[in-house]
């Protein structure tokens, strides 16, 4: 189960393996702040509260935009964080601005 919380709405959906948190949020109608969907703007930054181990490893774009400190704290870019295993994942959109 994937729990997504955006600016105005939260949804629980069945996770789709191989898709990003951003793709799943948009498909579920969650207001997830983003501009580019390529990992360059970092507007889709989110905090993964649960299930980080169910996601693919951070991409180069995430290392460039977030850096090791934020990645260690549990932040990811929604457009880059791909679900690789089924299970419970909880993510909250936490844009910088």
C-alpha positions in Angstrom: 0.0 0.0 0.0 1.3 3.4 -1.0 0.2 6.4 1.2 0.8 9.7 -0.5 0.2 13.1 1.1 0.3 16.2 -1.0 -0.6 19.9 -0.4 -4.4 19.4 -0.1 -5.2 15.7 -0.2 -3.9 12.4 0.9 -4.6 9.0 -0.8 -3.8 5.4 -0.2 -3.3 3.4 -3.4 -1.9 0.0 -4.4 1.7 0.5 -5.4 2.7 0.0 -9.0 6.1 -1.5 -9.3 8.4 0.3 -11.7 6.7 3.7 -11.4 7.7 6.8 -9.5 6.1 8.3 -6.5 5.2 11.3 -8.6 3.6 9.2 -11.3 1.5 7.4 -8.7 0.5 10.6 -6.9 -0.7 12.2 -10.1 -2.6 9.1 -11.1 -4.3 9.1 -7.6 -5.2 12.8 -7.9 -2.8 14.0 -5.2 -1.7 17.6 -5.5 2.0 16.9 -5.7 4.1 20.0 -6.4 6.4 19.6 -9.4 7.7 21.4 -12.5 9.9 19.2 -14.6 9.6 15.5 -13.7 13.3 15.0 -14.7 15.0 15.6 -11.3 16.2 19.1 -12.1 13.8 21.4 -10.2 13.5 19.5 -6.9 9.9 20.7 -6.5 8.7 17.2 -6.1 10.9 16.7 -3.0 9.3 14.4 -0.5 9.9 12.8 2.8 9.6 9.0 2.9 8.2 8.2 6.3 8.0 4.5 5.8 9.2 2.0 3.2 12.3 3.6 1.9 13.9 0.2 1.4 11.1 -0.6 -1.1 12.4 2.1 -3.5 15.2 1.9 -6.0 18.5 3.5 -4.9 18.7 7.3 -5.3 19.6 8.5 -8.8 22.4 10.8 -9.8 19.8 13.6 -10.1 18.8 13.0 -6.5 22.5 13.1 -5.3 22.9 16.3 -7.3 19.8 18.1 -6.0 19.4 16.7 -2.4 22.9 15.6 -1.4 23.9 13.0 1.1 22.5 14.8 4.2 18.9 15.0 2.9 19.0 11.5 1.4 20.2 10.1 4.8 17.3 11.9 6.5 14.8 10.2 4.2 14.2 12.8 1.5 13.7 11.8 -2.1 12.6 13.4 -5.4 9.2 12.0 -6.2 10.0 12.0 -9.9 13.0 9.8 -9.4 12.0 7.5 -6.5 10.9 4.3 -8.2 9.0 1.6 -6.4 10.9 -1.7 -6.7 9.1 -4.0 -4.2 5.6 -4.3 -2.8 4.9 -3.2 0.7 3.9 -0.2 2.8 5.3 3.1 1.7 4.4 6.4 3.1 5.6 9.7 1.5 4.8 13.3 2.1 5.4 16.1 -0.5 7.9 18.5 1.2 8.9 21.1 -1.4 11.4 23.7 -0.5 9.0 26.6 -1.4 
